[in-house]
Amino acid sequence: MHIKPDDPPTGVLAHVAANVRRLRTAGGLSQASLAAASGVSRRTIINLEAGEANVSLSALDHIAAALGATFVDLVAASTAAREAIDEVVWRGATPDSVGTLLGSAPATSEAQLWTWTLGVGDRYDADPDPVGWHELLLVTEGTLHIEREDGTSELTVGGHAIYSSAQTYAYVNGGDGPVQFTRVVVS
């Protein structure tokens, strides 16, 4: 993502600029001390806060750690729900190469990556997980219905959901073909 220096920052660059400045100031850090703590040059910190820098994702991880924050704290709009960030955070050399952060869930122990398929008319009924556990789902084929205590979702291809799994929930395929989705369990 490249912008001209005289353009105001947009999208994720604007979020990073505002969030780095806000977190650095709240932490009582100068740009020089943030640069030293993160291992990222002072010039890059200055350019980030101006919305003019295009840095690596790992550099943002280092800056976040130096600020006592998370990667998501830097790239998401301050008003965005963690379950629905939907920000393009990386672009490659070709227009087809894009990394979009869909959402985030807190974690303290581990994350499990699953692929899941439900045949026509099938369902999976889950017991509540411990408090603090979450699920992140991304549908790759068909339509998935998720019945939860806090509401019902219908997801089609490309749709995602992030929710606390410390509640009764079910995956349901009420369609006329199989449903496939990727599931991440975060504890």
N, C-alpha and C positions, 0 to 999 in steps of 0.2 A: 504494500500500500504506500504510494508516494503522493505527497501533496506539495504544492508550491509554497515557499516560505511566506508569501503574503496572503495565503488562504487561511481562514480560521480553521482550527482543527475540527474534524467531524468524526462521528462514530466512535470506534474504540480508541482512536488517538485522543479525542477530546476527553474521554473517560479517564484514560491513563494520565493525561496532563493534570486534570483536576484532582484525581485521587492521589497521585504522588505528591503534589503540592500540599494538599490537605493533610495527608498522613505525616509527611515530613515536618510540616509546621506544628502539628499537634504533638509530635514526638520531640520537639525542640531541637531538631537537627538542621544544620546548615546544608547547603548543596554539597559542599566539600566533605563534610562528615558522612553524609549518605553515600557519596562516591567511595570514600575509603572503606566504609562498612560493607558495601555491596560488591566492591571490586569492579564497578562500572565507572567509566571516566566522568569527571565533573562536567565536561562539555556535553556528554550524552544526557546527564541528569538535567542540565539547563535546557537542552533541546527537547527532552521529554516533557518537561513542564510547560514548554511553549507549544507543545503539540506538533513538533517538527521532526522528531526522531522516529526512525523505523528500526527498532531493536529486536534482538532474538527473543524467543519465548523463554530461554534459559536465563537471559539477562533480567527479564521481568521477575522470574523466580528469585534471583539473587536480591533484587531491589525489594521485593515483597518481604523476604526473610529479614533483611536489614531494617525494615520498617515494623517488623513484628506483625505483618499482615499476611494475607494469602494472595495467590495469583489472581483469584476471582475478585478480591478487594480492589485490585488495580485496574482490571479490564472491564468490569461491569459498571453500568450506569448506577449512580448512587440510589436511584429509585427502583431498580430492577429487582424483582423477586428472584431469589437464587434458583428457583425451579424453572424460570423462564428468562434466561439471559439473552439467548439468541443473537450473539454478536460475532461477526466475522473477525477473527483474531489473527489469522495468518493467510497470506496470499502467496502463491508460488509464481514462478516465471511465466506460466501460461494462465489464461483466464479460467481454465477448468480446474485449477489447483486452489482449493479454498479449505481452510479449517475454521469451522463454526463452533463456538462454545454454546451448547444448547442450555445447559444448566449445571447446577452443582448441588451436592449434598454433603453435610458434615461427616467426618470419619474419625475414628479413634483407633480402630483395630486392624481391619482388613477390608478388601474389596474383592468380590467374586464376579467373574465374567461368565455369563451363560448364553447359550443359544437355546431357543425354545420354540417348539412347534405344537400347535393345537389343531387336531382334525376337526372336521365339520361337526358341530353340535357338542363338542367336548368342552370341559371346563376344569379348572384347577382351583380348589378352595384352600386357602392358606389360613393357618392360625397366626395370631399376632406374633411378631418378633419382639425381642426386648426393646425397651425404650432407647431411642437414639439410633436405631437401624433405619435405613432408607433403601428404596429401590429406584433405579433409573432404567426406563424401558425405551426402546426404539423399534418401531414396527418396520419390518422389511418386506412383508408380503401380507395381503389380506387386511381385514379389519378386526381389531382387538377391542373388546369391551372389558373395562376394569371396574369391578364393583367394589367400592370401599365404604367404610363407615362414614368417611368425610365427603363422599360424593361419588358419582359415576363418570367415567371417561370413555369416549369412543375415539380410538386412534386408527388412522389409515396410514398407508405407506409414507414413511418419513416423519410421522407424528411421534412425539415423545411425551413421557410423563415422568415426573419425579415426585415422590411422596414418602411419607413416613410409613414404614411397614409394621409399626407397632400398633396395628389395628387389624381387624378381620378384613380380608380382601379376597377377590377371586378374579382369575383371568377367564374370559368367556369368548368362545367362537360361535356366534350366531349366524355366520355367513354361509355361503355356498361353496367355499374353498378353504384350503388350509390357511392358518395364520402363523407367520413366523416373526419372531422378534428377538432382539438382543436384550439381555437382562443383566444389570449390574447390581449386586447386593453389597451395600456399604454398612459396615458395623464399626 
